[in-house]
Amino acid sequence: MSSPTVEKSFCTTREAASLLGVSVGTVQLWVENGLLQAWKTAGGHRRVLRDSVEGLLHKKPAQSVPSGPTAQTATGPRRMSILVVEDDPNLLRLYQTQIANWPMQCDLTLIDNAISALLHMGRGGPDLLISDLHMPGMDGFAMLKVLHKAPETAYTKVVVVTGLDAEEVNARGGVPPGVEVLSKPIPFARLLLIAQGVRQRMPT
């Protein structure tokens, strides 16, 4: 009679990276920022709790929505990728409707929480990230702090659209350098100008 298989309660950073579909460096960064729970062995190797990995894997998946003109030839420019992180479903629908009318070709992804957004971006950063700051669970401040050190988003243009005023943003630690902060209601005209600037700088 064979013995029952007992699944390990932990995994290596490489195993965690394989399960999550991200790089080992990203897993190490998430451990340092508390997104994944881990400890170090006597030899200095990280061991990641499998429960924390499973918790990320079971987060609500991203919703991807093609936007703008869909015609594209094999030799045409690649589509710009835009990620919106916003917990209000009504505002997510508003983003979807407005961005669908933008003139450039883009692939829009809508996510309603910061942890799912980090998991999505760990697999490759978008060209443009638009995020709220005040969200349940991990908020936008914590998410941007993690992303500021992530190599996957080194070339991502980050814009915050928030209902918080400048004093409230500063009181909560501010945002990383280079992040543009815009006030709600959502200024779609300004976002379009930013997106067009990103599009112009993208390689063809």
C-alpha positions in Angstrom: 0.0 0.0 0.0 1.5 3.3 -1.0 1.8 6.2 1.4 -0.3 9.3 0.8 1.5 12.2 -0.9 1.9 15.2 1.4 2.3 18.5 -0.4 5.0 20.8 0.9 3.7 23.9 2.8 6.5 26.0 1.2 8.4 26.4 -2.0 11.6 27.9 -3.3 11.5 31.3 -5.0 12.1 29.6 -8.3 9.1 27.3 -7.7 7.0 30.3 -6.7 8.0 32.2 -9.8 7.1 29.2 -12.0 3.7 28.9 -10.3 2.9 32.6 -10.6 4.3 33.1 -14.1 6.7 35.8 -13.0 10.5 36.2 -12.6 12.5 35.1 -9.6 13.4 38.7 -9.1 9.8 39.7 -8.9 9.1 37.0 -6.3 12.0 38.3 -4.2 10.7 41.9 -4.5 7.2 40.8 -3.5 8.7 38.9 -0.5 10.6 42.0 0.6 7.4 44.1 0.4 5.2 41.6 2.2 3.1 40.6 -0.7 4.3 37.0 -0.3 5.1 35.4 3.1 8.5 33.8 3.4 11.5 33.1 5.6 15.2 32.3 5.2 16.8 29.0 5.9 20.1 28.8 7.9 21.9 28.8 4.5 20.2 32.1 3.5 17.8 30.6 1.0 14.2 31.9 0.9 11.3 29.6 1.4 7.9 31.0 0.4 4.7 29.9 2.1 2.6 28.0 -0.5 -0.6 29.4 1.0 0.5 32.9 0.1 1.3 31.8 -3.5 -2.1 30.2 -3.7 -3.7 33.3 -2.4 -2.3 35.3 -5.3 -3.3 32.7 -7.8 -6.9 32.8 -6.7 -7.3 36.5 -7.0 -9.9 37.7 -9.5 -8.4 37.6 -13.0 -7.9 40.6 -15.1 -10.5 41.6 -17.7 -8.9 42.4 -21.1 -10.8 44.5 -23.5 -9.5 45.4 -27.1 -10.0 49.1 -27.7 -9.8 51.5 -30.6 -9.5 50.5 -34.3 -9.0 46.8 -34.6 -7.5 46.7 -38.1 -3.8 45.9 -38.0 -1.5 44.4 -40.6 1.4 42.1 -39.8 3.8 44.9 -40.5 1.9 47.6 -38.6 2.8 49.1 -35.2 2.1 47.0 -32.1 -0.9 47.9 -30.0 -0.4 50.0 -26.9 -1.2 48.2 -23.7 -3.1 50.1 -21.0 -3.9 48.8 -17.5 -6.6 50.5 -15.4 -6.7 49.7 -11.6 -9.9 51.0 -10.0 -12.2 49.4 -7.4 -15.3 51.2 -8.5 -17.1 49.0 -11.2 -18.9 52.0 -12.5 -15.7 53.9 -13.1 -14.2 50.8 -14.7 -17.1 50.8 -17.2 -16.6 54.5 -17.8 -12.9 53.9 -18.5 -13.8 51.1 -20.9 -16.3 53.3 -22.8 -14.1 56.3 -23.1 -10.9 54.6 -24.0 -12.8 52.6 -26.7 -13.2 55.9 -28.5 -9.5 56.9 -28.5 -7.9 57.0 -31.9 -5.0 54.7 -31.3 -5.0 50.9 -31.2 -4.7 49.6 -27.7 -5.3 46.6 -25.5 -7.1 47.6 -22.3 -7.0 45.6 -19.2 -9.3 46.4 -16.3 -8.5 45.2 -12.7 -10.4 46.1 -9.5 -7.7 45.4 -6.9 -4.0 46.2 -6.4 -2.8 42.6 -5.7 -4.3 41.3 -9.0 -2.7 44.2 -10.7 0.7 43.4 -9.3 0.4 39.8 -10.4 -0.6 40.9 -13.9 2.3 43.4 -14.2 4.7 40.9 -12.8 4.2 39.0 -16.1 5.0 42.1 -18.1 4.4 45.8 -17.6 1.9 47.8 -19.7 2.8 50.9 -21.6 0.4 53.0 -19.6 -0.8 52.3 -16.0 -3.8 54.4 -14.7 -4.5 53.7 -11.1 -6.7 54.9 -8.2 -5.0 55.3 -4.8 -7.8 54.6 -2.3 -8.7 50.9 -2.6 -9.6 48.2 -0.1 -6.9 45.8 1.0 -3.6 46.8 -0.5 -4.1 50.4 -1.7 -2.5 52.3 -4.6 0.2 53.8 -2.4 1.5 50.3 -1.5 1.2 49.0 -5.0 3.1 51.9 -6.5 5.9 51.5 -3.9 6.3 47.9 -5.0 6.2 48.8 -8.7 8.8 51.5 -8.3 11.4 48.8 -7.8 10.1 46.3 -10.3 12.1 45.9 -13.5 9.0 44.8 -15.5 7.5 48.3 -15.2 10.7 50.3 -15.8 9.3 51.7 -19.0 5.7 52.0 -17.9 4.1 55.5 -17.7 2.2 55.7 -14.5 -0.7 58.0 -13.8 -2.7 58.3 -10.7 -6.4 59.5 -10.8 -7.6 60.0 -7.3 -10.3 61.7 -5.2 -7.7 62.6 -2.6 -6.3 66.1 -2.6 -2.6 67.0 -2.6 -2.4 67.3 1.2 -4.0 63.9 1.7 -1.7 62.3 -0.9 1.4 63.8 0.8 0.2 62.9 4.3 0.1 59.2 3.2 3.6 59.2 1.9 3.1 60.6 -1.6 3.8 58.7 -4.9 7.1 57.7 -6.5 9.0 60.1 -8.7 7.7 60.4 -12.2 4.1 59.5 -11.4 1.6 62.1 -12.5 -1.3 62.7 -10.2 -4.6 63.8 -11.6 -7.8 64.6 -9.7 -11.3 63.0 -10.1 -13.6 63.4 -11.9 -11.5 61.4 -14.4 -9.9 63.9 -16.8 -10.1 61.9 -20.0 -8.8 64.7 -22.2 -5.6 64.8 -20.2 -5.3 61.0 -20.2 -5.7 60.9 -23.9 -2.8 63.4 -24.3 -0.7 61.3 -22.0 -1.6 58.2 -24.0 -0.7 59.8 -27.3 2.7 60.8 -25.8 3.3 57.3 -24.8 2.3 56.0 -28.2 4.7 58.4 -29.9 7.6 57.1 -27.8 6.8 53.4 -28.4 9.1 51.5 -30.9 7.3 50.5 -34.1 
